[in-house]
């Protein structure tokens, strides 16, 4: 599934990244990968802008404006008669 805005607000400052890999663990859509001990954005178009990566990065290397992607997921699920399902951390 591709999300509204295609992760356009997602940024990663690789100079701050320590390669811990928490972003890989918390991202529900495999947006990140580790290359040469640093996180990289591997698939920006799958980013639903939930903000889990930003909230869990221990060094603040990731920034994303949350909301749009989560809203798209919720609307899509509601149309199918389902709830959010906890795939994102909507507030």
C-alpha positions as CSV (number, residue, x, y, z in Angstrom):
1,X,0.0,0.0,0.0
2,X,1.3,3.5,-0.9
3,X,0.3,6.4,1.3
4,X,-0.8,10.0,0.7
5,X,2.2,12.3,0.4
6,X,4.5,9.3,-0.1
7,X,6.5,10.1,3.0
8,X,7.5,13.5,1.7
9,X,8.0,14.9,5.2
10,X,10.4,12.1,6.2
11,X,14.0,13.2,6.7
12,X,17.0,11.3,8.0
13,X,20.2,13.1,9.1
14,X,22.8,10.3,8.5
15,X,25.5,12.3,10.2
16,X,23.6,11.9,13.5
17,X,22.7,8.2,13.0
18,X,24.5,5.7,15.2
19,X,23.1,2.6,13.3
20,X,21.3,1.2,16.3
21,X,18.4,0.0,14.0
22,X,15.5,1.0,16.2
23,X,13.8,2.6,13.2
24,X,13.9,-0.8,11.4
25,X,12.2,-2.4,14.4
26,X,9.4,0.0,14.8
27,X,8.5,0.9,11.2
28,X,5.5,-1.2,10.1
29,X,6.3,-0.8,6.4
30,X,10.1,-1.5,6.1
31,X,10.9,2.1,5.1
32,X,14.4,1.9,6.5
33,X,17.5,-0.3,5.9
34,X,21.0,-0.2,7.4
35,X,23.9,0.4,5.0
36,X,27.5,0.6,6.3
37,X,26.2,0.8,9.9
38,X,23.9,3.8,9.2
39,X,20.1,3.9,8.6
40,X,19.0,4.9,5.1
41,X,15.5,5.5,3.7
42,X,15.0,2.5,1.5
43,X,11.4,3.0,0.5
44,X,10.0,6.4,1.1
45,X,6.7,5.8,-0.7
46,X,5.7,3.2,1.9
47,X,6.0,5.6,4.7
48,X,2.6,6.3,6.3
49,X,4.1,9.1,8.4
50,X,3.0,7.5,11.7
51,X,6.1,9.0,13.5
52,X,7.2,5.8,15.3
53,X,10.7,6.1,13.8
54,X,11.1,9.7,15.0
55,X,9.8,8.9,18.5
56,X,12.1,5.9,18.9
57,X,15.4,7.3,17.4
58,X,17.7,7.7,20.3
59,X,19.7,10.5,18.7
60,X,17.0,12.4,16.9
61,X,18.3,11.7,13.4
62,X,14.8,11.2,12.0
63,X,12.1,13.8,11.5
64,X,8.6,13.3,10.1
65,X,5.3,15.2,10.2
66,X,2.8,12.8,11.5
67,X,-0.9,12.6,10.6
68,X,-1.6,12.3,6.9
69,X,-0.6,8.7,6.4
70,X,-2.3,7.6,9.6
71,X,-5.5,9.3,8.5
72,X,-5.4,7.6,5.2
73,X,-5.0,4.2,6.9
74,X,-7.9,4.9,9.3
75,X,-10.2,6.0,6.4
76,X,-9.3,3.0,4.3
77,X,-10.0,0.6,7.2
78,X,-13.2,2.3,8.1
79,X,-14.5,1.9,4.5
80,X,-13.9,-1.8,5.0
81,X,-15.6,-1.8,8.3
82,X,-12.4,-2.2,10.3
83,X,-10.7,-0.2,13.0
84,X,-7.2,1.2,12.9
85,X,-5.8,-2.1,14.2
86,X,-2.9,-0.5,16.0
87,X,-0.6,-0.5,13.0
88,X,0.3,3.1,13.7
89,X,0.5,5.3,16.8
90,X,-2.2,7.8,15.9
91,X,-3.0,10.3,18.6
